[in-house]
């Protein structure tokens, strides 16, 4: 992480590391999964499936509580997100953010298990962010290649997660409540970590067990808005109505971005900062969010401003990046880097942004961190600041100045948090 010889910057960087580490540990879902299971009254036969980046962590906790009561279990998580074997549970790693052949094979295994369930059976379904890519069977003969192409378009066009999932779910035979229909007449107990602003169950992992609140018209509007290129078959799938009622499910939420921000505030307060949670639904362009956050940071230094240092200004949500260049990065890295110019030469401020799952976009970084020396450091090593941003190359720029946040997979996934620390 970046630092210069200024004592404040060194202290701020140390505090940022403490906040990131403690926030991740405090939101680990194991205890919450176990508590949810203890409260629930189960049917005679218990089965288990888990999808998403936090799937292994959640499934391990569920098995720790249920043990041999689980007749069979299947987990699908992102590559390198499994932490070992779970007794009696099949753990499969697959592609994210784009589905692959492992995704389809693993999903088919869950579907086969679900189709065998009867009235005396209950499926514990553990859902976390990333489930849209990791749980997939294309609808009506659509190919995996086309699903990947559509997802690539969605991930690069600037669409938010709700818009992305409105398209995804209608191209899938297991999303938009369709998986709940496959499980019927068995009951489903959903335990959910939300990575969607507003905790919309029909959008988290594209709502495999939730009634779909979107309409055909809304979906086609998204196609027009972002000028998506879809085949005739895909357009036909978008016009097929989705289930509007699901009666065999019960749901409990165990984590979301509000909890992430509240936890960040509590830890910052313990470190001596006055915390202010500014918002929990930030969903604009990452570059614009970074500029806005740096503008607020500059204002803090004005004696008549509302927020007095030492303070921590906290923003939760999930920004988007409209790809225009060929560089490497993620939304949190781009947000952090785009804030660097605004705080140039300010010794008492540091800004960091990270994804709670530990992987920001297609990179191995969780996010980025910058201070008042970042802008000058980039110039010193011959990197053009605006050119980097225009090329969406925040990862390589931050890596060159030790400005990447590296946590590895965390086992949680409840959106992102960006923080201004000021002393």
N, C-alpha and C positions, 0 to 999 in steps of 0.2 A: 504494500500500500504506500502511496506517496507521502513523503515528508520532506521538510527542509530543516534548516538549523533552528527555526523558530520554535520555542518551547511550547507555545499554544498549539501549533500544528501537530507537534509530536504527541501532546496530551490528547488532543481531539482524535487523532488517528487511533490511539490506544483505546479510547472510549468507544469509538465506532466498532472496533473489533470485539470488544466486550458485549456491546449491544447486539450485534449480529449473532454471536455465538449463543448468548443467553436467550434471545428471541426464538431461535431455532429449537433449542432444547426445551423451552417452556411450552412449545406448541406441538411437540411430539405426540402423535395421536394414540399411543398404546393405552394409556390409562383411561382415556375418554371412550375408546372402543370397549374396553372391559366394563366400564360403568354402564354403557348403553346396553350391553348384553345382559348384565345382572338385572336391569330393570325390566327386561322383556320376558313375556311368557311365551314359550315356544310350543310348537306342535310336536308330534311324536318323533318325527324323523328330521334331522337337521343336515342340510347341505350348505356348502359355502363357495362363493366365488368373489373375486376381488379384481378390480380393474383400475388402472391409473398409476401415476408415479409413486403414490404412497401405498400401493396395493400390498407390497410385501410387508411393510410395517404394520398395516392394519390387519392383515391376515394372520400374522404371527401373534399379535395381541389377541385376536379372536380365538385362535386355536389355544392359546394359553389359558383362556377362560373356559372354553367348551371341551377341549381335549377330545377324547374318544367318542364323544357324542356326535361329532361330525362324521357322517357316513362317507362323504367324498368332498373334495375341495379342489378348485382350480384357480390359480392366480395368474393374471397377465400384467406384467409391468415392463417398464422401459429397460433397454439394455443397460447392464451394469447397475441396476437398482435393486437386484435381489441380494440379500445378505446371507444366503445359505438355505439349507433344506428346512422345511416345516413338516413334521411327522404327518403322514397321511394326506398331504396336500401337494398337488402337482404345480410347480412354479415354472412359468414360461416367460421368457423375455422376448420382446418384439419391438417393432419400429415406432419411433416417435421423434419429430412431430408428424411423420408420414408413415402410414401403415405399410406392412410388407407381408411376405408369404407366411411368416411366423404368426402375424396378427390373425390372418384368416384361419389358419389351422387351429390356433388356440381358441379363437372365438367359436369355431365349429364344435370344439370339445365341450365348451360351456353350453352351447345350444343343445347338443346331444344329451347332456346331463339334464338340462331343463325340461326337455321333451319327455323324459322318463319319469318326471315327478307327478305325484298324485295328490289327492285331497288331504292325506295325512302327512304330507311333506312340507317343509318350509326352507326357503333359500335365504341365507344371510348374504346379502349383496353389499359389498364394501366398495364404495364409489369415491374416486378422487380425481383431481384434474389430470388431464392426459388421457382419460378414458375414451375420448372421441376417436383418437388415432389408434389406441390399443385394443379397442373392442369393435370389430368391424366385419360384416359380411355384406358385400354390395347387393343391392336390390335389382331384381329383374334382368339378370345377365350382364350388368355393368362389370367391366373388368377392373382389376386392381390398378392397372396402368391408368385408367381414366379417373379412378378415385384419387390417385396420387396427383394427377395433373390438376384436378379441380382444387384439391387442398393446397397445392403450390400456388395457384392463382389467389386463393383466399388469404393465404398467409403473407403474400407480398403486396396486396392491393390496398392495405390500410383498413380493412374491415375489422370491427371489434368482435369479441368472442361470441356474443349473442348472434350477430349476423352470420358469422362463420358457421355456427352450429345449426342455424335455421336451414342452411344449404346442406350441410353434412347429413343431418338426420333424415332428410327426405330421399337421400341416395342409399340408405342403409336398411337392411332387413331386421336389425337389432336395436335401432335407435327410435326415438319419438314414441315411446310406449310399446313398441312392437315386441321387445323382449319380455315385457310383463305378460303379453298375450301368449307368448310361447310357453311361459312357465305355468300358466293357468291349467288346472285349478289349484295348483300349489300356492301357498302364501309366500310373499317376499318381504323380508325385513331389511330395508335400506339403511345403512349407516354411511353418512355422507360428509366428506370434507369438501367445502365449496371453494372453487376457484373462479366463480362467476359473481360479478357485482350484483347485489340484490338477492343472491342465493336462489336463483330460479332453477328449480329442480328439473324443469323441462329443457334447460340448457346445459347443466352440469353433465359432462360426458355425453352431451347431446340427448339426455333424457331417456335412457333405455327403458326405465320403468315408470316414467311419468307421462300423464296425458299431455299431448302437445297443444300449446296455446297459440302456435303460429298459424297463419293462413297461407293458402296457395298464393294469394295476391301479394302478401308481404315478401314471400320468398322470391317471386319473380321480380319484384321491385329491387331486391338486392342484386340480382343478376344484371339488371339494367344499370343500377347505380355504379357498379364497379366494372361494367362492360366485360363480364365473364364470358368465356368461350366454352359452351357446353354442346355436347352431341344431342342428336334428336332423342336418343334413348334417355339420356340424363334429364332433358327437359320434360319428357313424359313422366319420369319418376317424380319430378318436382310437382307435377300436377295431380299426383295420387294423394288423396286425403289421408291424414294420419289419425291415430286413435285420439279421441277427445275425452275419453273416460277410461280410467283404470281402477278396478275395484279390489284387487288382490294384494295391495301393498300397504306397508306402514313405514314411515320414514323418521329418522332422527339425525339432526345435524350435530356434528362435533367440532367444527372449526370453520372460520371464515375470515375475511379481511378485517372486519371490525375487531375480532379477537387479536389479530396480528398487530393492529395499530395500538390497541389498548395495552397490550403487553409491551410494545416498544416504549410507550409513554411511561409505564411503571418503571421499567428498567432505567430509562433516562433520568427519571426523578431520583432514583436511588443513587445515581452517579452525580447528582448535584445540579442537574439541569431542570429548569421549569418547562414542562412539556405542553405542547399545544397540538392537538390533532386537527389539522386543517380540513381534511376530507378523507373519505374512505371509498370514493367512487371516481377516482381520476382515470379517465379513459380516452384522453386526447392523444395527439401525436407525441411521441417521446421527445422529439427535438423541441417542440413548443413547451412541453411540460418543464424541461430542463431550463429553458430561458425564463419561464415564469418563476420557477423556484429560485433561480439565482437573483432575480429582481427582488423577491421578498428578502433574500439573504442580505442584499445591499441595504435595504430599508432598515434592517435591524440595527445597523450601526448609527442610525440617526437618533439623536437623543430624545426626540419627541415621538418616536414610534411606539406602538402599543406593546411590542415584545421586547423585553429587556434581557440582555445576556447576564448570566449563562442560560441559554434556552435550547430546546430541541423542538423544531417545527416538523411535523410528521404528516406525510401524504401517503394514503393507501389507494390501491387500485391496480389497474393493468393498462398501461399505455399501448399504443400500436406504432408500428414503423411501416411506412409506405416505402418499399424498396425502390431506389432509383440508381444505386451503384452496384458494384460487384464485390464489395468488401465483406468483412466478417464482423458480426456483432449481434447484439440482442437489445431489446427495448430498454433494459436497465442500464446497460453500458452506454447506449446512445443518450439516454436522459442525463446521466452523470456527466458525460463528456460535453454535452451541449450547454451545461451550466458553468463550465470552467471559465469561459471568457468573462461572464458577468461578475465573477468573484476574483478576477485577476488582481494580484498584489494585496489582497486582503488576508492578513496573517491570522485572524481570529475566527475563521469560518472554514468548515469542511462540509461537503455534500456527498452523500452516498445513496445508492439505490440498489436493491437486490431482490431477486426472486426467491420466495420462501422454499421452492423446491430444489434450489441449488444449481439449476441449469438455466441460463438465460439464452433463449433462442437456440440456435444450432451450435452453441459453444459449450465449453467445459467450465465457464465462469458463471458465478451466480449474479454478478453485476459489476458496478464500478464505483470508484471513490476518487474525488478530486479535491484540491485545495487551492489557495491563492497562488501557488507556484506552478500549477499544472500547465496553464496556458503558455507561460514563458519556457517551461521545459520542452514542450512540443516544438516551439520555434527553435530552441537551441539545438535540437537534434535534426532539424531540417524538415519537420512535418508540418504541412500546411493545414491549419485548424479547420477552416471552412471546406477545404478539399476532402479532408478525412470524413467530415459529416456528410458531405454530398455523396461520397462513395460508400456511405454506411459501413465504415471501417473502424468502428470504435474499439473493437477487440484488440486489433494490432497496435493501435495508438496507445491505449491504456496499458497494454502489456509492455510496451517499450519504456514506460515511465513507472512501472510497478504500481499501476492503478487498478488492477483487476481484483475483484473479491472472489476468492476461491474457497468454496465450502465442501464441494463434492455433493453427491445426492444426499438429501436431508431426511427423506422419508415423510415429508409433509408437502402440501401444495395448496396454499391459501392466498394466492395473489402475491403482489409485490408491495414493498414499502420503501419510500424515499425519505431521507431525513436531512435537515439542516442542523448541524451542531455549531453553536456559537458561544464563545467565551469572551 
